[in-house]
Amino acid sequence: MKKILLVEDDPRVCSFINKGLSENGFDVTVAMDGKTGLQLAFSNPFDLLILDIMLPVVNGLEVCRQVREQDTYVPILFLTAMGSTENVVIGLESGADDYLVKPFKFIELLARIKTLMRRGGKVEEADRQDHDIYQFADLILDDTEKSVYRNENEVSLTSTEFRLLLMFLKNPRKVLTRVDMLHEVWGVNFDMGTNVVDVYVNYLRKKLDKYGDQKLIHTVIGMGYVLKEY
């Protein structure tokens, strides 16, 4: 049974999520403040963390940062009432893999959780014999070691950003639509009506541009994004 740590201080939201996840076969542990959430995260193995941002004692962003210092693999999903691009980017900077803006439908939360669990996690030693390496211009991605380098500088990515970049590298010079990316990276087969793709692409682009003079991910107005050189 997959174990989820839910850190949420609103009793109604907490009860709603806990009940729904338990009914879907997940083992849910609940914390009502960030300090307790950190203690539980450090003392127990979890398959996924769900964090509210506005938490008592220690906020969700700090919880995420501290967990990431100890575990770079566990998927982390933010719940937030602050859905602006700036607030989402702050969440991504702290190491989150995905976010969901309140209010939300449980079916969407469940879809996000299943996608993160399916595509997150550590690479087993048995899978390390052959490295799948992708290179484009001065960018190198090792899908086995889960590492990314540009101009010999290591680029630190969350698991969602990594999957997004891998999709670009598997489809160089091909225009990818937002629906394409939602399907491949988030496992969603429809347009959710949010700017989640744009937020992640822009943040991924910011990280890559930090180590190179040439922009590699370009916007194709009205269509999507493409990985190409000038």
N, C-alpha and C positions, 0 to 999 in steps of 0.2 A: 504494500500500500504506500503510495506517494505521500510524503510528509510536507505540509505547508505551514509556514509561520505567518500568521496574520497579525500585524501591528496596527491597530485602529482604535481611536479613543471614543468614537461615537457608538454608543451601545446598540442603537438601532441598525446602523450599517454593519457593525460587527456581527450581530445576530443573523442578519440577512445573508451575509457572505458565508458565515460558519455553517448555517443550516444548509445552504445550497451546495457547498463543497462537500460536506459530510454525506449528503444524499447522493452525490456523484462519486463516492468511493474514496475520498481523500481523508487523510488523517490530519486534522487541523489543530494547531496550538495557537492560542490567542494571548496577546499582550496588549494592555491598554495604554502603555506609555513607552517612549523610546528607550529608556534605561532598562526596563524589563525585557524589551525586545532584543536589545544587544546581549544581555546576559543569556537569554535563551538561544540566540543565534550562535554564540561562542561555545555553548556547552552541549549543543545537540546538532546532529546532522539533519539538514532540511534539503528537500528537493527544489524548493522555491520559496521566496520571501515576497509577501505583499505588504507594502509600507504606505501608510498615509504620510503626507508631508508635514502637516500641522499636528505635531504630537507634543504632549506634555513632557517636561524634564529634558529630553533630548529629541530634537526634531528628526523627521524622516531622512532628510538630506545627510545629516551627520551619522545617523545609523547606517545608511548606505555606504558612506565613505569608509567608516570603520570596518564594516563587514568586507568591503572590497580589498582592504589592506591584508586581510587574512585569507580570503577566498575569492579568486578571480573568476570562478566558474559558475557558482550558484546563480540561477536566474533571479533577477529582482524586478518586480513590477510595482510602479508607483500608482497610488490613487491620489488624485488631486482635484481640488475645486478650482484651482488656478490654471486655466487652460491656455493662457497666452503663450506665444512662441518663446518669449524670454524665460518664463517660468519652467517650461518644458526643457529648454536647453540647460538650465541650472540643474535640473534633475538628471539629465544625461551626463553632465560634467561630474556628478557625484558617483557615477558608475552604474546607473540603472539601465536595464535592457529594454524596458517598455513602460508606457504610462497609459492610464485610463482616466478620463475626466469625469468627475461627478456632476450630475447623476448619470448612472450607466445602467444598462440592462445586464442581468446576470448572464444571459447567453453569450454576450460579448466578452465578459470577464472570463467565462469558462473557455471560450475559444482562444483567448490570449494565453491563458495558463497552459492549455494543452500544447499550443505551439511552442512556447518557451521551454516546456519540459521535453518535448520531442526533439528540439534542436539544440538544447543547451547541454551542459555536462562535460565531464572530462573525457579525454581521449585515452582509451585503454592502451596498454603497452603492446598488445597483440596487433593493434592497428597502426603501429608506428614503423613497421618494416619498410613500407614504401611511402615516400613523401609526395603528396600532390602539391606541386609548386606552380603558381601562376605568376607571370611577369608581364608588365605593360609599362613601356618607357622606363622610368627609374623606380618603379613600384614593384615590390616582390611580396607575394603572399604565400605562406606555407600552410596548407589546409590541415596537415597532420599535426604540426607543432602549434597551430593556431597563432601564428606570428605574422606581423606585417612590418615591412621596412621600406622606407623611401630615402634614396640617397644615403643608404647605410645607417639611417636613423630609425630606431624602432618606434612604431606608431602604436600607441595604446588605444585599443578599441573595446567596446562592450561586445557581447556576443551578437546582439542585433546588428550593430554597425558592421561587425565582421561578416555576417551573412549577407548584408547588403552589398558590401564591397566585393565579396566573392561572386555575387550575381553579376555585377558589372564586369568583373574580370573574365567570367565565362561567356560574356556577350559583348566583347569590345566593338566599339563603333556601331553598335546597334541601339536604336532608340528604344528605351524601356518605358512603358507607360506606368502610371501610378497603380493601376489595377494589376499589371504584371508583377510589380514589386510587392503589393499587398498579398498576392497569392503565393509568391515564392518565399518571402521573408516572414510574413505574419501568418501564412496559412489561411488567409481569408479570400473567398472567391467573389467578393463584391466590394464596391466602393463604400467605405464606412462613413463617408461624408465628413471626415476629419482631415486635418493637415498633417497627420502622423508621418506620411512619406516625405513630405517637404521638409519637416523638421529634422528627420534623421539624415536625409540627403545633405542638407545644408550643414549639419554638424559634422558629418563624415567629411565633407569637402573642406571644412575649416581645418580639421585635423591633418588632412593630407597636404593641404596648401602650406601648412606651417613649415614643411621640410622640402619644398620644391618651388622653383620659380615659375613653373608652368602649371596652369590649371588643367586638371584631367577630367573632372566631371562637369559637364555642361548642361545647361537648361535648354530644352527645345520647347519654345513657347507653344502652349496649346496641345502638346503631345506628351512630354515627359522629360527624361534625362538620358544622356549618352556619355560613355567613357571614350574619350578620344584626345589626341594631341591637336595643338593648333595647326 
